[in-house]
């Protein structure tokens, strides 16, 4: 039996609080502020969205750099295609 909730289940206030607390612990920019006091749940959600956008940008930049490196490598096209396939999984 799965421990995931179905979409029709309602989260309790305590469950929401625990999820917000877990999110906050994952956000480097909130860790210091958390030690200085309470951070509003809305701020945690806002920072979470911002952090995810930052990670997406970094991932896109790294992907572009990797593509450029692969394109400039002097390896067989079969090896390059294999590397691309593995990295895109």
PDB file with one MODEL, atoms N, CA, C and O in Angstrom:
MODEL        1
ATOM      1  N   UNK A   1       0.836  -1.185   0.000  1.00  0.00           N
ATOM      2  CA  UNK A   1       0.000   0.000   0.000  1.00  0.00           C
ATOM      3  C   UNK A   1       0.882   1.249   0.000  1.00  0.00           C
ATOM      4  O   UNK A   1       1.862   1.318   0.741  1.00  0.00           O
ATOM      5  N   UNK A   2       0.548   2.195  -0.797  1.00  0.00           N
ATOM      6  CA  UNK A   2       1.354   3.404  -0.953  1.00  0.00           C
ATOM      7  C   UNK A   2       1.151   4.355   0.217  1.00  0.00           C
ATOM      8  O   UNK A   2       0.056   4.454   0.770  1.00  0.00           O
ATOM      9  N   UNK A   3       2.224   5.054   0.586  1.00  0.00           N
ATOM     10  CA  UNK A   3       2.109   6.041   1.662  1.00  0.00           C
ATOM     11  C   UNK A   3       1.744   7.408   1.116  1.00  0.00           C
ATOM     12  O   UNK A   3       1.482   8.329   1.890  1.00  0.00           O
ATOM     13  N   UNK A   4       1.720   7.559  -0.204  1.00  0.00           N
ATOM     14  CA  UNK A   4       1.332   8.846  -0.799  1.00  0.00           C
ATOM     15  C   UNK A   4      -0.157   9.049  -0.624  1.00  0.00           C
ATOM     16  O   UNK A   4      -0.943   8.102  -0.641  1.00  0.00           O
ATOM     17  N   UNK A   5      -0.521  10.300  -0.457  1.00  0.00           N
ATOM     18  CA  UNK A   5      -1.930  10.643  -0.308  1.00  0.00           C
ATOM     19  C   UNK A   5      -2.583  10.723  -1.674  1.00  0.00           C
ATOM     20  O   UNK A   5      -1.948  11.082  -2.665  1.00  0.00           O
ATOM     21  N   UNK A   6      -3.846  10.386  -1.710  1.00  0.00           N
ATOM     22  CA  UNK A   6      -4.569  10.577  -2.960  1.00  0.00           C
ATOM     23  C   UNK A   6      -4.857  12.056  -3.118  1.00  0.00           C
ATOM     24  O   UNK A   6      -4.791  12.814  -2.150  1.00  0.00           O
ATOM     25  N   UNK A   7      -5.173  12.468  -4.331  1.00  0.00           N
ATOM     26  CA  UNK A   7      -5.411  13.888  -4.603  1.00  0.00           C
ATOM     27  C   UNK A   7      -6.630  14.425  -3.870  1.00  0.00           C
ATOM     28  O   UNK A   7      -6.748  15.633  -3.665  1.00  0.00           O
ATOM     29  N   UNK A   8      -7.524  13.552  -3.479  1.00  0.00           N
ATOM     30  CA  UNK A   8      -8.737  14.007  -2.810  1.00  0.00           C
ATOM     31  C   UNK A   8      -8.549  14.147  -1.307  1.00  0.00           C
ATOM     32  O   UNK A   8      -9.420  14.695  -0.632  1.00  0.00           O
ATOM     33  N   UNK A   9      -7.437  13.668  -0.768  1.00  0.00           N
ATOM     34  CA  UNK A   9      -7.185  13.780   0.664  1.00  0.00           C
ATOM     35  C   UNK A   9      -6.883  15.215   1.049  1.00  0.00           C
ATOM     36  O   UNK A   9      -6.316  15.976   0.264  1.00  0.00           O
ATOM     37  N   UNK A  10      -7.261  15.571   2.245  1.00  0.00           N
ATOM     38  CA  UNK A  10      -6.973  16.902   2.760  1.00  0.00           C
ATOM     39  C   UNK A  10      -5.799  16.823   3.732  1.00  0.00           C
ATOM     40  O   UNK A  10      -5.720  15.911   4.555  1.00  0.00           O
ATOM     41  N   UNK A  11      -4.903  17.776   3.629  1.00  0.00           N
ATOM     42  CA  UNK A  11      -3.793  17.857   4.567  1.00  0.00           C
ATOM     43  C   UNK A  11      -4.259  18.588   5.816  1.00  0.00           C
ATOM     44  O   UNK A  11      -5.017  19.555   5.741  1.00  0.00           O
ATOM     45  N   UNK A  12      -3.803  18.121   6.944  1.00  0.00           N
ATOM     46  CA  UNK A  12      -4.124  18.825   8.183  1.00  0.00           C
ATOM     47  C   UNK A  12      -3.191  20.017   8.338  1.00  0.00           C
ATOM     48  O   UNK A  12      -2.170  20.112   7.657  1.00  0.00           O
ATOM     49  N   UNK A  13      -3.546  20.910   9.225  1.00  0.00           N
ATOM     50  CA  UNK A  13      -2.703  22.086   9.475  1.00  0.00           C
ATOM     51  C   UNK A  13      -1.319  21.668   9.956  1.00  0.00           C
ATOM     52  O   UNK A  13      -0.318  22.273   9.573  1.00  0.00           O
ATOM     53  N   UNK A  14      -1.260  20.639  10.792  1.00  0.00           N
ATOM     54  CA  UNK A  14       0.037  20.153  11.285  1.00  0.00           C
ATOM     55  C   UNK A  14       0.878  19.569  10.158  1.00  0.00           C
ATOM     56  O   UNK A  14       2.093  19.767  10.129  1.00  0.00           O
ATOM     57  N   UNK A  15       0.249  18.851   9.227  1.00  0.00           N
ATOM     58  CA  UNK A  15       0.980  18.287   8.098  1.00  0.00           C
ATOM     59  C   UNK A  15       1.537  19.396   7.209  1.00  0.00           C
ATOM     60  O   UNK A  15       2.675  19.314   6.748  1.00  0.00           O
ATOM     61  N   UNK A  16       0.743  20.419   6.971  1.00  0.00           N
ATOM     62  CA  UNK A  16       1.211  21.564   6.175  1.00  0.00           C
ATOM     63  C   UNK A  16       2.376  22.240   6.877  1.00  0.00           C
ATOM     64  O   UNK A  16       3.373  22.573   6.236  1.00  0.00           O
ATOM     65  N   UNK A  17       2.265  22.448   8.187  1.00  0.00           N
ATOM     66  CA  UNK A  17       3.347  23.072   8.959  1.00  0.00           C
ATOM     67  C   UNK A  17       4.630  22.238   8.842  1.00  0.00           C
ATOM     68  O   UNK A  17       5.715  22.787   8.649  1.00  0.00           O
ATOM     69  N   UNK A  18       4.499  20.916   8.959  1.00  0.00           N
ATOM     70  CA  UNK A  18       5.677  20.047   8.857  1.00  0.00           C
ATOM     71  C   UNK A  18       6.308  20.106   7.471  1.00  0.00           C
ATOM     72  O   UNK A  18       7.533  20.103   7.347  1.00  0.00           O
ATOM     73  N   UNK A  19       5.485  20.161   6.434  1.00  0.00           N
ATOM     74  CA  UNK A  19       6.014  20.264   5.075  1.00  0.00           C
ATOM     75  C   UNK A  19       6.732  21.594   4.852  1.00  0.00           C
ATOM     76  O   UNK A  19       7.791  21.631   4.225  1.00  0.00           O
ATOM     77  N   UNK A  20       6.163  22.675   5.360  1.00  0.00           N
ATOM     78  CA  UNK A  20       6.803  23.993   5.260  1.00  0.00           C
ATOM     79  C   UNK A  20       8.138  23.977   5.999  1.00  0.00           C
ATOM     80  O   UNK A  20       9.131  24.512   5.506  1.00  0.00           O
ATOM     81  N   UNK A  21       8.160  23.366   7.174  1.00  0.00           N
ATOM     82  CA  UNK A  21       9.387  23.280   7.975  1.00  0.00           C
ATOM     83  C   UNK A  21      10.460  22.497   7.213  1.00  0.00           C
ATOM     84  O   UNK A  21      11.632  22.875   7.226  1.00  0.00           O
ATOM     85  N   UNK A  22      10.060  21.400   6.547  1.00  0.00           N
ATOM     86  CA  UNK A  22      11.016  20.607   5.765  1.00  0.00           C
ATOM     87  C   UNK A  22      11.545  21.394   4.569  1.00  0.00           C
ATOM     88  O   UNK A  22      12.735  21.340   4.258  1.00  0.00           O
ATOM     89  N   UNK A  23      10.656  22.121   3.903  1.00  0.00           N
ATOM     90  CA  UNK A  23      11.094  22.968   2.787  1.00  0.00           C
ATOM     91  C   UNK A  23      12.109  24.001   3.260  1.00  0.00           C
ATOM     92  O   UNK A  23      13.136  24.224   2.619  1.00  0.00           O
ATOM     93  N   UNK A  24      11.805  24.620   4.380  1.00  0.00           N
ATOM     94  CA  UNK A  24      12.674  25.665   4.916  1.00  0.00           C
ATOM     95  C   UNK A  24      14.066  25.124   5.196  1.00  0.00           C
ATOM     96  O   UNK A  24      15.061  25.812   4.967  1.00  0.00           O
ATOM     97  N   UNK A  25      14.141  23.913   5.683  1.00  0.00           N
ATOM     98  CA  UNK A  25      15.443  23.314   5.991  1.00  0.00           C
ATOM     99  C   UNK A  25      16.263  23.052   4.723  1.00  0.00           C
ATOM    100  O   UNK A  25      17.489  22.959   4.786  1.00  0.00           O
ATOM    101  N   UNK A  26      15.589  22.932   3.576  1.00  0.00           N
ATOM    102  CA  UNK A  26      16.282  22.667   2.317  1.00  0.00           C
ATOM    103  C   UNK A  26      16.775  23.924   1.627  1.00  0.00           C
ATOM    104  O   UNK A  26      17.554  23.847   0.677  1.00  0.00           O
ATOM    105  N   UNK A  27      16.333  25.068   2.091  1.00  0.00           N
ATOM    106  CA  UNK A  27      16.659  26.328   1.423  1.00  0.00           C
ATOM    107  C   UNK A  27      17.837  27.001   2.111  1.00  0.00           C
ATOM    108  O   UNK A  27      17.714  27.457   3.248  1.00  0.00           O
ATOM    109  N   UNK A  28      18.976  27.067   1.431  1.00  0.00           N
ATOM    110  CA  UNK A  28      20.166  27.640   2.060  1.00  0.00           C
ATOM    111  C   UNK A  28      19.968  29.088   2.500  1.00  0.00           C
ATOM    112  O   UNK A  28      20.476  29.483   3.550  1.00  0.00           O
ATOM    113  N   UNK A  29      19.241  29.886   1.721  1.00  0.00           N
ATOM    114  CA  UNK A  29      19.082  31.296   2.051  1.00  0.00           C
ATOM    115  C   UNK A  29      18.173  31.522   3.258  1.00  0.00           C
ATOM    116  O   UNK A  29      18.197  32.606   3.840  1.00  0.00           O
ATOM    117  N   UNK A  30      17.377  30.533   3.647  1.00  0.00           N
ATOM    118  CA  UNK A  30      16.500  30.698   4.806  1.00  0.00           C
ATOM    119  C   UNK A  30      17.084  30.108   6.081  1.00  0.00           C
ATOM    120  O   UNK A  30      16.614  30.404   7.179  1.00  0.00           O
ATOM    121  N   UNK A  31      18.095  29.285   5.939  1.00  0.00           N
ATOM    122  CA  UNK A  31      18.659  28.606   7.113  1.00  0.00           C
ATOM    123  C   UNK A  31      19.149  29.592   8.168  1.00  0.00           C
ATOM    124  O   UNK A  31      18.880  29.416   9.357  1.00  0.00           O
ATOM    125  N   UNK A  32      19.858  30.618   7.743  1.00  0.00           N
ATOM    126  CA  UNK A  32      20.376  31.605   8.697  1.00  0.00           C
ATOM    127  C   UNK A  32      19.238  32.397   9.330  1.00  0.00           C
ATOM    128  O   UNK A  32      19.239  32.635  10.537  1.00  0.00           O
ATOM    129  N   UNK A  33      18.265  32.806   8.511  1.00  0.00           N
ATOM    130  CA  UNK A  33      17.146  33.578   9.038  1.00  0.00           C
ATOM    131  C   UNK A  33      16.303  32.749   9.997  1.00  0.00           C
ATOM    132  O   UNK A  33      15.741  33.282  10.954  1.00  0.00           O
ATOM    133  N   UNK A  34      16.213  31.434   9.742  1.00  0.00           N
ATOM    134  CA  UNK A  34      15.453  30.563  10.630  1.00  0.00           C
ATOM    135  C   UNK A  34      16.081  30.543  12.016  1.00  0.00           C
ATOM    136  O   UNK A  34      15.375  30.510  13.023  1.00  0.00           O
ATOM    137  N   UNK A  35      17.410  30.561  12.065  1.00  0.00           N
ATOM    138  CA  UNK A  35      18.105  30.545  13.354  1.00  0.00           C
ATOM    139  C   UNK A  35      17.860  31.828  14.140  1.00  0.00           C
ATOM    140  O   UNK A  35      17.965  31.834  15.367  1.00  0.00           O
ATOM    141  N   UNK A  36      17.536  32.910  13.444  1.00  0.00           N
ATOM    142  CA  UNK A  36      17.280  34.192  14.099  1.00  0.00           C
ATOM    143  C   UNK A  36      15.819  34.362  14.503  1.00  0.00           C
ATOM    144  O   UNK A  36      15.478  35.344  15.163  1.00  0.00           O
ATOM    145  N   UNK A  37      14.965  33.444  14.127  1.00  0.00           N
ATOM    146  CA  UNK A  37      13.553  33.544  14.464  1.00  0.00           C
ATOM    147  C   UNK A  37      12.686  32.832  13.451  1.00  0.00           C
ATOM    148  O   UNK A  37      13.181  32.152  12.553  1.00  0.00           O
ATOM    149  N   UNK A  38      11.412  32.994  13.605  1.00  0.00           N
ATOM    150  CA  UNK A  38      10.440  32.313  12.748  1.00  0.00           C
ATOM    151  C   UNK A  38      10.342  32.978  11.374  1.00  0.00           C
ATOM    152  O   UNK A  38      10.367  34.204  11.261  1.00  0.00           O
ATOM    153  N   UNK A  39      10.231  32.155  10.339  1.00  0.00           N
ATOM    154  CA  UNK A  39      10.040  32.645   8.983  1.00  0.00           C
ATOM    155  C   UNK A  39       8.605  32.304   8.579  1.00  0.00           C
ATOM    156  O   UNK A  39       8.153  31.176   8.776  1.00  0.00           O
ATOM    157  N   UNK A  40       7.897  33.274   8.019  1.00  0.00           N
ATOM    158  CA  UNK A  40       6.504  33.073   7.627  1.00  0.00           C
ATOM    159  C   UNK A  40       6.406  32.004   6.541  1.00  0.00           C
ATOM    160  O   UNK A  40       7.253  31.950   5.650  1.00  0.00           O
ATOM    161  N   UNK A  41       5.373  31.149   6.607  1.00  0.00           N
ATOM    162  CA  UNK A  41       5.191  30.118   5.578  1.00  0.00           C
ATOM    163  C   UNK A  41       5.131  30.698   4.163  1.00  0.00           C
ATOM    164  O   UNK A  41       5.649  30.086   3.228  1.00  0.00           O
ATOM    165  N   UNK A  42       4.522  31.840   3.995  1.00  0.00           N
ATOM    166  CA  UNK A  42       4.451  32.445   2.661  1.00  0.00           C
ATOM    167  C   UNK A  42       5.849  32.787   2.155  1.00  0.00           C
ATOM    168  O   UNK A  42       6.123  32.658   0.962  1.00  0.00           O
ATOM    169  N   UNK A  43       6.725  33.219   3.041  1.00  0.00           N
ATOM    170  CA  UNK A  43       8.110  33.524   2.665  1.00  0.00           C
ATOM    171  C   UNK A  43       8.855  32.245   2.274  1.00  0.00           C
ATOM    172  O   UNK A  43       9.647  32.250   1.332  1.00  0.00           O
ATOM    173  N   UNK A  44       8.601  31.158   2.993  1.00  0.00           N
ATOM    174  CA  UNK A  44       9.232  29.879   2.660  1.00  0.00           C
ATOM    175  C   UNK A  44       8.806  29.435   1.266  1.00  0.00           C
ATOM    176  O   UNK A  44       9.640  28.993   0.475  1.00  0.00           O
ATOM    177  N   UNK A  45       7.512  29.548   0.956  1.00  0.00           N
ATOM    178  CA  UNK A  45       7.018  29.148  -0.360  1.00  0.00           C
ATOM    179  C   UNK A  45       7.580  30.044  -1.458  1.00  0.00           C
ATOM    180  O   UNK A  45       7.948  29.567  -2.531  1.00  0.00           O
ATOM    181  N   UNK A  46       7.642  31.329  -1.185  1.00  0.00           N
ATOM    182  CA  UNK A  46       8.197  32.273  -2.167  1.00  0.00           C
ATOM    183  C   UNK A  46       9.671  31.964  -2.439  1.00  0.00           C
ATOM    184  O   UNK A  46      10.103  31.939  -3.592  1.00  0.00           O
ATOM    185  N   UNK A  47      10.424  31.734  -1.390  1.00  0.00           N
ATOM    186  CA  UNK A  47      11.851  31.411  -1.540  1.00  0.00           C
ATOM    187  C   UNK A  47      12.047  30.060  -2.218  1.00  0.00           C
ATOM    188  O   UNK A  47      13.003  29.882  -2.972  1.00  0.00           O
ATOM    189  N   UNK A  48      11.151  29.104  -1.958  1.00  0.00           N
ATOM    190  CA  UNK A  48      11.223  27.795  -2.602  1.00  0.00           C
ATOM    191  C   UNK A  48      11.082  27.952  -4.113  1.00  0.00           C
ATOM    192  O   UNK A  48      11.859  27.380  -4.877  1.00  0.00           O
ATOM    193  N   UNK A  49      10.088  28.728  -4.538  1.00  0.00           N
ATOM    194  CA  UNK A  49       9.874  28.966  -5.973  1.00  0.00           C
ATOM    195  C   UNK A  49      11.087  29.652  -6.592  1.00  0.00           C
ATOM    196  O   UNK A  49      11.517  29.294  -7.689  1.00  0.00           O
ATOM    197  N   UNK A  50      11.624  30.615  -5.905  1.00  0.00           N
ATOM    198  CA  UNK A  50      12.793  31.335  -6.400  1.00  0.00           C
ATOM    199  C   UNK A  50      13.997  30.398  -6.528  1.00  0.00           C
ATOM    200  O   UNK A  50      14.727  30.447  -7.519  1.00  0.00           O
ATOM    201  N   UNK A  51      14.193  29.564  -5.539  1.00  0.00           N
ATOM    202  CA  UNK A  51      15.314  28.628  -5.534  1.00  0.00           C
ATOM    203  C   UNK A  51      15.179  27.618  -6.674  1.00  0.00           C
ATOM    204  O   UNK A  51      16.165  27.288  -7.333  1.00  0.00           O
ATOM    205  N   UNK A  52      13.973  27.134  -6.905  1.00  0.00           N
ATOM    206  CA  UNK A  52      13.740  26.189  -8.001  1.00  0.00           C
ATOM    207  C   UNK A  52      14.045  26.847  -9.336  1.00  0.00           C
ATOM    208  O   UNK A  52      14.658  26.226 -10.204  1.00  0.00           O
ATOM    209  N   UNK A  53      13.622  28.108  -9.514  1.00  0.00           N
ATOM    210  CA  UNK A  53      13.931  28.829 -10.756  1.00  0.00           C
ATOM    211  C   UNK A  53      15.446  28.969 -10.935  1.00  0.00           C
ATOM    212  O   UNK A  53      15.960  28.801 -12.041  1.00  0.00           O
ATOM    213  N   UNK A  54      16.154  29.275  -9.854  1.00  0.00           N
ATOM    214  CA  UNK A  54      17.616  29.401  -9.901  1.00  0.00           C
ATOM    215  C   UNK A  54      18.255  28.073 -10.304  1.00  0.00           C
ATOM    216  O   UNK A  54      19.163  28.045 -11.135  1.00  0.00           O
ATOM    217  N   UNK A  55      17.785  26.981  -9.718  1.00  0.00           N
ATOM    218  CA  UNK A  55      18.328  25.668 -10.062  1.00  0.00           C
ATOM    219  C   UNK A  55      18.068  25.322 -11.524  1.00  0.00           C
ATOM    220  O   UNK A  55      18.927  24.739 -12.186  1.00  0.00           O
ATOM    221  N   UNK A  56      16.897  25.673 -12.029  1.00  0.00           N
ATOM    222  CA  UNK A  56      16.592  25.437 -13.446  1.00  0.00           C
ATOM    223  C   UNK A  56      17.533  26.227 -14.343  1.00  0.00           C
ATOM    224  O   UNK A  56      18.033  25.701 -15.337  1.00  0.00           O
ATOM    225  N   UNK A  57      17.780  27.497 -13.995  1.00  0.00           N
ATOM    226  CA  UNK A  57      18.705  28.318 -14.797  1.00  0.00           C
ATOM    227  C   UNK A  57      20.102  27.707 -14.794  1.00  0.00           C
ATOM    228  O   UNK A  57      20.747  27.609 -15.838  1.00  0.00           O
ATOM    229  N   UNK A  58      20.565  27.297 -13.611  1.00  0.00           N
ATOM    230  CA  UNK A  58      21.895  26.695 -13.510  1.00  0.00           C
ATOM    231  C   UNK A  58      21.973  25.410 -14.328  1.00  0.00           C
ATOM    232  O   UNK A  58      22.977  25.152 -14.991  1.00  0.00           O
ATOM    233  N   UNK A  59      20.922  24.612 -14.281  1.00  0.00           N
ATOM    234  CA  UNK A  59      20.886  23.376 -15.042  1.00  0.00           C
ATOM    235  C   UNK A  59      20.938  23.667 -16.543  1.00  0.00           C
ATOM    236  O   UNK A  59      21.654  22.992 -17.283  1.00  0.00           O
ATOM    237  N   UNK A  60      20.185  24.665 -16.988  1.00  0.00           N
ATOM    238  CA  UNK A  60      20.196  25.037 -18.409  1.00  0.00           C
ATOM    239  C   UNK A  60      21.577  25.517 -18.841  1.00  0.00           C
ATOM    240  O   UNK A  60      22.052  25.156 -19.918  1.00  0.00           O
ATOM    241  N   UNK A  61      22.224  26.334 -18.003  1.00  0.00           N
ATOM    242  CA  UNK A  61      23.560  26.832 -18.327  1.00  0.00           C
ATOM    243  C   UNK A  61      24.572  25.692 -18.414  1.00  0.00           C
ATOM    244  O   UNK A  61      25.393  25.646 -19.329  1.00  0.00           O
ATOM    245  N   UNK A  62      24.503  24.777 -17.450  1.00  0.00           N
ATOM    246  CA  UNK A  62      25.422  23.636 -17.466  1.00  0.00           C
ATOM    247  C   UNK A  62      25.160  22.736 -18.663  1.00  0.00           C
ATOM    248  O   UNK A  62      26.097  22.200 -19.255  1.00  0.00           O
ATOM    249  N   UNK A  63      23.910  22.570 -19.019  1.00  0.00           N
ATOM    250  CA  UNK A  63      23.558  21.767 -20.186  1.00  0.00           C
ATOM    251  C   UNK A  63      24.124  22.383 -21.460  1.00  0.00           C
ATOM    252  O   UNK A  63      24.651  21.676 -22.319  1.00  0.00           O
ATOM    253  N   UNK A  64      24.013  23.701 -21.577  1.00  0.00           N
ATOM    254  CA  UNK A  64      24.566  24.387 -22.743  1.00  0.00           C
ATOM    255  C   UNK A  64      26.077  24.235 -22.812  1.00  0.00           C
ATOM    256  O   UNK A  64      26.634  23.989 -23.881  1.00  0.00           O
ATOM    257  N   UNK A  65      26.738  24.381 -21.669  1.00  0.00           N
ATOM    258  CA  UNK A  65      28.195  24.229 -21.642  1.00  0.00           C
ATOM    259  C   UNK A  65      28.601  22.814 -22.029  1.00  0.00           C
ATOM    260  O   UNK A  65      29.558  22.614 -22.776  1.00  0.00           O
ATOM    261  N   UNK A  66      27.864  21.839 -21.515  1.00  0.00           N
ATOM    262  CA  UNK A  66      28.168  20.451 -21.819  1.00  0.00           C
ATOM    263  C   UNK A  66      27.956  20.162 -23.299  1.00  0.00           C
ATOM    264  O   UNK A  66      28.761  19.469 -23.921  1.00  0.00           O
ATOM    265  N   UNK A  67      26.881  20.688 -23.859  1.00  0.00           N
ATOM    266  CA  UNK A  67      26.621  20.508 -25.287  1.00  0.00           C
ATOM    267  C   UNK A  67      27.753  21.097 -26.117  1.00  0.00           C
ATOM    268  O   UNK A  67      28.204  20.483 -27.084  1.00  0.00           O
ATOM    269  N   UNK A  68      28.211  22.289 -25.738  1.00  0.00           N
ATOM    270  CA  UNK A  68      29.323  22.927 -26.437  1.00  0.00           C
ATOM    271  C   UNK A  68      30.581  22.075 -26.343  1.00  0.00           C
ATOM    272  O   UNK A  68      31.289  21.893 -27.334  1.00  0.00           O
ATOM    273  N   UNK A  69      30.857  21.558 -25.159  1.00  0.00           N
ATOM    274  CA  UNK A  69      32.038  20.707 -24.983  1.00  0.00           C
ATOM    275  C   UNK A  69      31.935  19.445 -25.823  1.00  0.00           C
ATOM    276  O   UNK A  69      32.904  19.043 -26.467  1.00  0.00           O
ATOM    277  N   UNK A  70      30.766  18.822 -25.819  1.00  0.00           N
ATOM    278  CA  UNK A  70      30.586  17.600 -26.602  1.00  0.00           C
ATOM    279  C   UNK A  70      30.734  17.876 -28.093  1.00  0.00           C
ATOM    280  O   UNK A  70      31.320  17.082 -28.828  1.00  0.00           O
ATOM    281  N   UNK A  71      30.199  19.003 -28.525  1.00  0.00           N
ATOM    282  CA  UNK A  71      30.298  19.354 -29.942  1.00  0.00           C
ATOM    283  C   UNK A  71      31.746  19.598 -30.364  1.00  0.00           C
ATOM    284  O   UNK A  71      32.103  19.360 -31.518  1.00  0.00           O
ATOM    285  N   UNK A  72      32.568  20.066 -29.452  1.00  0.00           N
ATOM    286  CA  UNK A  72      33.959  20.383 -29.765  1.00  0.00           C
ATOM    287  C   UNK A  72      34.919  19.221 -29.533  1.00  0.00           C
ATOM    288  O   UNK A  72      36.093  19.297 -29.894  1.00  0.00           O
ATOM    289  N   UNK A  73      34.418  18.149 -28.931  1.00  0.00           N
ATOM    290  CA  UNK A  73      35.278  17.000 -28.661  1.00  0.00           C
ATOM    291  C   UNK A  73      35.552  16.242 -29.953  1.00  0.00           C
ATOM    292  O   UNK A  73      34.688  16.118 -30.821  1.00  0.00           O
ATOM    293  N   UNK A  74      36.768  15.742 -30.053  1.00  0.00           N
ATOM    294  CA  UNK A  74      37.129  14.967 -31.230  1.00  0.00           C
ATOM    295  C   UNK A  74      36.944  13.489 -30.917  1.00  0.00           C
ATOM    296  O   UNK A  74      37.899  12.736 -30.729  1.00  0.00           O
ATOM    297  N   UNK A  75      35.681  13.113 -30.872  1.00  0.00           N
ATOM    298  CA  UNK A  75      35.352  11.712 -30.665  1.00  0.00           C
ATOM    299  C   UNK A  75      34.397  11.313 -31.784  1.00  0.00           C
ATOM    300  O   UNK A  75      33.815  12.156 -32.466  1.00  0.00           O
ATOM    301  N   UNK A  76      34.260  10.029 -31.946  1.00  0.00           N
ATOM    302  CA  UNK A  76      33.391   9.561 -33.024  1.00  0.00           C
ATOM    303  C   UNK A  76      31.955  10.015 -32.766  1.00  0.00           C
ATOM    304  O   UNK A  76      31.558  10.235 -31.622  1.00  0.00           O
ATOM    305  N   UNK A  77      31.203  10.148 -33.818  1.00  0.00           N
ATOM    306  CA  UNK A  77      29.815  10.581 -33.682  1.00  0.00           C
ATOM    307  C   UNK A  77      29.006   9.562 -32.890  1.00  0.00           C
ATOM    308  O   UNK A  77      28.043   9.927 -32.216  1.00  0.00           O
ATOM    309  N   UNK A  78      29.387   8.286 -32.964  1.00  0.00           N
ATOM    310  CA  UNK A  78      28.695   7.250 -32.189  1.00  0.00           C
ATOM    311  C   UNK A  78      28.933   7.470 -30.704  1.00  0.00           C
ATOM    312  O   UNK A  78      28.001   7.382 -29.906  1.00  0.00           O
ATOM    313  N   UNK A  79      30.184   7.758 -30.326  1.00  0.00           N
ATOM    314  CA  UNK A  79      30.506   8.020 -28.923  1.00  0.00           C
ATOM    315  C   UNK A  79      29.806   9.282 -28.433  1.00  0.00           C
ATOM    316  O   UNK A  79      29.287   9.306 -27.317  1.00  0.00           O
ATOM    317  N   UNK A  80      29.787  10.323 -29.247  1.00  0.00           N
ATOM    318  CA  UNK A  80      29.128  11.571 -28.867  1.00  0.00           C
ATOM    319  C   UNK A  80      27.634  11.343 -28.676  1.00  0.00           C
ATOM    320  O   UNK A  80      27.039  11.850 -27.725  1.00  0.00           O
ATOM    321  N   UNK A  81      27.034  10.583 -29.575  1.00  0.00           N
ATOM    322  CA  UNK A  81      25.602  10.301 -29.464  1.00  0.00           C
ATOM    323  C   UNK A  81      25.319   9.477 -28.215  1.00  0.00           C
ATOM    324  O   UNK A  81      24.325   9.711 -27.528  1.00  0.00           O
ATOM    325  N   UNK A  82      26.183   8.518 -27.919  1.00  0.00           N
ATOM    326  CA  UNK A  82      26.017   7.707 -26.716  1.00  0.00           C
ATOM    327  C   UNK A  82      26.093   8.583 -25.465  1.00  0.00           C
ATOM    328  O   UNK A  82      25.273   8.442 -24.558  1.00  0.00           O
ATOM    329  N   UNK A  83      27.079   9.489 -25.414  1.00  0.00           N
ATOM    330  CA  UNK A  83      27.197  10.404 -24.279  1.00  0.00           C
ATOM    331  C   UNK A  83      25.952  11.273 -24.139  1.00  0.00           C
ATOM    332  O   UNK A  83      25.442  11.449 -23.033  1.00  0.00           O
ATOM    333  N   UNK A  84      25.460  11.814 -25.244  1.00  0.00           N
ATOM    334  CA  UNK A  84      24.256  12.636 -25.204  1.00  0.00           C
ATOM    335  C   UNK A  84      23.065  11.847 -24.670  1.00  0.00           C
ATOM    336  O   UNK A  84      22.294  12.350 -23.853  1.00  0.00           O
ATOM    337  N   UNK A  85      22.922  10.618 -25.134  1.00  0.00           N
ATOM    338  CA  UNK A  85      21.803   9.782 -24.701  1.00  0.00           C
ATOM    339  C   UNK A  85      21.870   9.518 -23.205  1.00  0.00           C
ATOM    340  O   UNK A  85      20.861   9.614 -22.506  1.00  0.00           O
ATOM    341  N   UNK A  86      23.054   9.186 -22.716  1.00  0.00           N
ATOM    342  CA  UNK A  86      23.218   8.914 -21.291  1.00  0.00           C
ATOM    343  C   UNK A  86      22.943  10.148 -20.464  1.00  0.00           C
ATOM    344  O   UNK A  86      22.289  10.065 -19.425  1.00  0.00           O
ATOM    345  N   UNK A  87      23.433  11.296 -20.908  1.00  0.00           N
ATOM    346  CA  UNK A  87      23.284  12.521 -20.137  1.00  0.00           C
ATOM    347  C   UNK A  87      21.864  13.063 -20.162  1.00  0.00           C
ATOM    348  O   UNK A  87      21.463  13.773 -19.240  1.00  0.00           O
ATOM    349  N   UNK A  88      21.108  12.750 -21.179  1.00  0.00           N
ATOM    350  CA  UNK A  88      19.737  13.249 -21.277  1.00  0.00           C
ATOM    351  C   UNK A  88      18.731  12.382 -20.548  1.00  0.00           C
ATOM    352  O   UNK A  88      17.553  12.731 -20.475  1.00  0.00           O
ATOM    353  N   UNK A  89      19.172  11.268 -20.011  1.00  0.00           N
ATOM    354  CA  UNK A  89      18.255  10.378 -19.283  1.00  0.00           C
ATOM    355  C   UNK A  89      17.950  10.907 -17.915  1.00  0.00           C
ATOM    356  O   UNK A  89      17.196  10.285 -17.166  1.00  0.00           O
TER     357      UNK A  89
ENDMDL
END
